[in-house]
Amino acid sequence: MTKQVGKKFAWVIKNFSSLQCDKCYSVPVQIGDCKWRLLAYPKGNNCDHLSLFLEVADVESLPSGWRRYVKLRLSVVKQVSEEHSVLRETHRCFDQEVWGWGFLYMLPLTKLHAEEEGFLVNGELMIVAEVDALEVIDQLDGSEESEDPTTQPLKKIKPNDDGTVTCYLLGDASPGNESMKVNGFQVLPSQVESVRLIFERHPDIASEFRAKNQYLRKACMNFLLSIVETLCQPLQELSNEDLVEADIALTYLKDARFNVDWLEKKLDQVRDKKEKELTCLAKLQETGETLLILKQKCTDLDALMETEMAELSATRTPLSFDDVV
């Protein structure tokens, strides 16, 4: 049974405890322009762990040269207490050669089947997958490691007679440092989410930008992201030189016909806050110095008061009989 909500879907495997098959598949779900499914090895794939993978289910229908950059989160749900579920994350590129990725050592079988762990309830196992897929436009030099070095790729051999596809493990491999295209700009995977949000909130930011050269386009986008990153720094770590450089970068973007009035206003706000911070620091220092002087005066007055109290006490001492007679 599979239930989908947006980019997330849950797969409940019934009678998991008594499964005799070497592997099983979830029902394919549509996310983006591809259909995806989970592949599980209930007895492990030549190991003593539950092995779990995500693969493209409609790989044969996709055009030649297709590539998808995928941020993947797989969870084996601990049904008695979801906060202790087993979660694995990775980001990988899927293509017509390597169309599946996952985790060979997702969860030890001994732990999975232990009754006190609570992964199996009435023989049912619940797996949740979250898939965020983007189309890859080109590939840059260099490499980018996944957060989890235990991820494994799956590679197509050939379709079987029954229409299914046999897969085998290649061993650990690292994908290239891919570049995604977001609104016509090629950006690195680490920049994708930021650029998507910028265009979502400011859709006309590059409406008048006419440059076709990809290097210039990348440079402009890097300028834009660097300004945003600069403005997000803690104020105490932000120097006036940083703001001057951000202003220069902003002028470059304006000259390139980016619509960055909103960003200029934010820069002005941060600049004003920085000036206010410096003013507050100066006042705080002045107040501190004044307070130090006052504290010293209070200390001196306390000492003087003790002296006068002692003198008053001595003055009030009555004469004794011997003093009078």
C-alpha positions, 0 to 999 in steps of 0.5 A: 500500500502506497500513500502520496502527499506532494513529494513525500509518500509512505509505503506500508509493507504488509506481512513483512515478517513472513515475506519469502521474496528476495526483493519487493517494489512499492507502487510507482508514484508521480513526482515531477515528470518521472515515476518513482518507486522504492525497492526493498530487500527484506533479507538484505542484499548480500548483507545482514541489513535491510537494503532500501533504494529509490529508482525511476520506474518509467526509465524506458519512457524517458528521453535519451540523455535525461538526468535528474538531480535528487535530494532523497530522504528515506525513513524506516518508521519506528511505529511506537515512537516516530521520533526514533525512526531511522532516517537516511539522506543523500543527494545524487544524480539519476540518469539512463545508466544509473537510475537508482540510488539507495542504502545497502545498510539501511537498518540491521535485520536483528534490530528491525525484527526485534519486538521491543524496537517497534519497527514492525507492528502486526507484521507491517513495516512502514517506509517514508520517502521524500523525493525532490527532483530537478532536471540537470542541464550540464555537468561541471568539473570536480566532484561532490560527495554525498552526505552518506558514504554508504549509499549505493547505485543501481544500474540497469542491465536489461528488461526481463521477459515479464517487463521488470528490470533487473538491477545490480550493485556497482559499489560506492561511487561519487557523481559529478558536481552537476549544474542545474538550470533554474530560470535560465541560470546554471547553479550548483546543487547547494545554490538551487534552493536559494535561487528557486526561492529568490525567483519565487519571491521576485519573479521579475528580478531578471526580466530585463537581463539580456546576457546570453554568455553563461559565464556572465550569467553565472557571475551575476548569479554568484554576485546576487547570492553573495550579497544575500549571504553577506546580508544574512551574516550576524551584524557583529560579524559584518564589517563596513568593508563587507557592506562596501563590497556588497554595494559594489556588487549591487551596482554591478547587478543594476548595471547588468539590468537586474531588478534589485530594488528590493535588495538595495532596500535591504542593503540600506536597512542593514547599513542603517542597522550597522550604523545604529549598532556602532552608535549603540556600542559607543553609547554602551561604552560611554554608559559603562565608563560613567557607571564605573565612575558612579560605582567608584563614587558609591564605594567612596560614599559607602566608606565615608558613611561608615566613618560618619556612622562610627563617629555618630555612634561614638558621639552618642555614647553616654558618660559613665558614673566614673566619667561624671564623678 
